[in-house]
């Protein structure tokens, strides 16, 4: 109800829940599986649905859904996370087509590794390097793509890592 009172121009769905560390699927606790599905799939879907009517009426708005480089390939040891991000990818690309006629832009942001708390299981990732930017560098680059690209990795070196 409170969202109905806000004029939301940009919605950024940057939610993500991952395992504490990669593990075999049958070792992942059921409650963690539900958390990942509810956060990575449910929250993106429902929040987007809540905002769309207003954006359609206003004939303007931008929705940015953050997926992951894991969305385009099977990822053993993190399969629920990767599958949830595949959902975000497909949901976003389809939504983009649906909202074109209403002048609402939808962007899919598909980062590779970024030095964040989500990756603390890996000392290599947390060191960062030219392929693994810190949050500030990545965010600055990703914001620059807003309105310029409907699908992007958001960072120059991440674009080099993606094969099409």
C-alpha positions, -999 to +999 in steps of 0.1 A: +000+000+000+029+024+008+044+018-026+012+031-043+020+065-028+055+066-043+063+077-078+090+051-085+111+060-116+138+033-112+135-001-096+167-020-090+162-056-080+196-064-066+188-092-043+208-123-040+211-152-016+238-177-021+252-207-001+278-199+025+302-220+004+297-242-027+284-277-018+266-307-033+229-302-037+219-329-013+240-313+015+222-279+012+197-275+040+161-273+028+155-241+046+184-225+027+170-237-006+137-220+002+155-188+013+173-187-021+142-193-041+121-169-021+147-141-022+162-146-057+130-155-075+100-145-053+112-110-042+122-099-077+089-112-092+065-097-066+082-063-062+084-059-100+047-068-103+038-042-076+056-014-094+046-021-131+010-007-130+022+028-119+050+028-145+026+018-173+002+046-163+030+071-162+044+057-195+079+058-180+103+040-158+133+017-157+135-017-141+170-032-135+172-068-125+205-081-114+212-117-124+246-134-124+272-148-148+260-181-135+226-177-153+238-191-187+254-223-176+250-252-152+269-246-120+276-277-100+279-270-063+257-239-065+229-252-086+199-236-067+216-202-069+225-205-106+190-218-114+174-189-096+195-165-116+185-182-148+149-174-138+158-138-133+174-137-168+144-152-186+119-132-165+137-100-173+141-106-211+104-115-214+093-085-193+113-062-215+093-073-245+060-069-226+067-034-214+082-020-246+049-006-258+044+012-224+078+031-227+091+012-196+127+001-200+139-031-185+176-039-181+193-072-174+225-068-155+246-099-155+278-095-135+306-120-131+325-121-098+325-088-078+343-085-045+313-087-022+303-104+011+285-130-010+319-143-021+337-145+013+340-182+009+368-175-017+400-158-006+409-155-043+378-136-052+380-114-021+415-103-032+400-089-064+419-082-096+413-068-130+386-093-136+371-090-101+363-053-093+353-040-060+317-029-054+323+008-059+340+003-093+315-022-105+285+000-094+298+031-110+303+013-143+269-004-141+251+028-135+268+043-165+250+016-187+215+027-174+193+036-204+221+027-229+218-011-229+190-035-222+214-064-214+249-059-200+275-074-177+279-039-163+317-039-163+342-039-191+363-069-180+331-089-173+321-083-209+354-099-220+346-130-200+312-137-217+311-157-249+281-153-271 
